[in-house]
């Protein structure tokens, strides 16, 4: 595989993106430093070379940055190179890509959509191996009880929470950070604005 990659700045830190002639082969969420992001990128693609992004990759980067700024962007049109991905994982990734920003599904719901209702753990494992974080939005997949579940990117579940907060998604019974409290929605009786 002849892969190239570049790092790019986002509101959550320096991400990495790698591509081949067939499409995006990996997206790396930020590590503690850009050098660590680069190192983790090269761990998965040791023969990749760092290069300037061609126009289709530049467009993908722009969409990812917009999403991480809070825009409700659909990344479903970004072409992936899934040549090294097993068929079962491809099916899981296709379902996961259909989850809109601000919404979530459980691992079990994805398993049911696969037609394999007992495969929730296998779904979790496949998403833990997801090389296309954000493009295949595994951060939008939660535990059955609405809990955050696992996340294999740097920062773990804290990063997953941050991504969900950017997208204004609710997690379990946690309050929505952007909801207006009823007491704040309207002035109290007898209150007049100046």
C-alpha positions, 0 to 999 in steps of 0.5 A, spaced: 500 500 500 502 506 497 500 511 503 501 518 505 499 522 511 499 529 513 497 532 520 492 538 521 489 542 526 482 542 529 479 545 535 481 538 539 488 538 537 492 536 531 489 530 528 492 525 522 489 523 516 492 518 511 490 516 504 492 512 498 489 512 491 483 509 493 481 513 499 482 515 506 486 509 509 486 512 516 484 518 521 488 519 527 485 523 533 490 527 537 495 524 542 498 529 547 503 532 542 503 533 534 509 528 534 505 523 538 500 523 533 505 522 528 508 517 531 501 513 532 500 514 525 506 511 523 505 505 528 499 503 524 502 505 517 510 504 518 511 505 510 507 512 509 510 518 507 508 525 510 506 529 504 501 535 502 494 533 502 491 532 495 484 536 493 479 530 495 483 529 502 483 537 503 476 537 502 475 531 507 480 535 512 475 541 511 469 537 513 472 534 519 475 541 522 468 544 521 464 538 524 469 539 530 467 546 530 460 544 531 457 544 524 452 538 523 456 536 517 455 529 514 462 525 513 458 520 509 461 522 502 468 521 504 471 515 500 475 510 504 480 505 502 477 499 506 481 494 502 485 491 508 478 491 512 474 485 514 467 484 511 464 484 518 467 490 520 466 494 513 458 492 515 459 495 522 462 501 519 457 502 514 452 502 519 456 507 524 457 512 518 449 512 518 449 515 525 447 523 524 451 528 528 448 529 535 445 522 535 447 515 538 446 508 537 448 502 542 453 497 540 446 492 541 442 496 536 448 496 531 448 488 532 441 488 531 441 492 524 447 487 522 442 482 523 446 479 529 443 481 535 448 477 539 454 480 536 454 487 541 461 485 543 463 484 536 461 490 534 465 494 540 471 490 538 470 492 531 469 499 533 475 499 537 479 497 531 476 503 527 482 506 523 477 512 521 475 515 527 470 521 526 469 519 519 466 512 522 463 516 528 465 510 533 464 516 538 456 516 537 456 508 539 454 508 547 453 502 552 446 499 552 445 503 559 446 509 555 453 510 558 459 512 555 462 505 553 469 505 551 474 509 546 480 507 544 483 514 542 488 518 546 484 521 552 479 515 552 472 516 554 474 523 556 475 524 548 469 521 547 465 525 551 468 531 548 466 529 541 459 528 543 459 535 547 461 538 540 455 535 537 450 536 542 449 529 543 446 527 550 449 521 553 445 517 558 441 521 563 447 527 563 444 533 562 444 537 555 450 542 556 446 546 551 439 545 554 436 551 557 433 550 564 426 551 565 427 557 571 432 560 566 427 560 560 422 565 562 423 571 567 420 569 574 413 572 576 413 579 577 420 580 574 421 586 569 426 587 564 429 594 564 
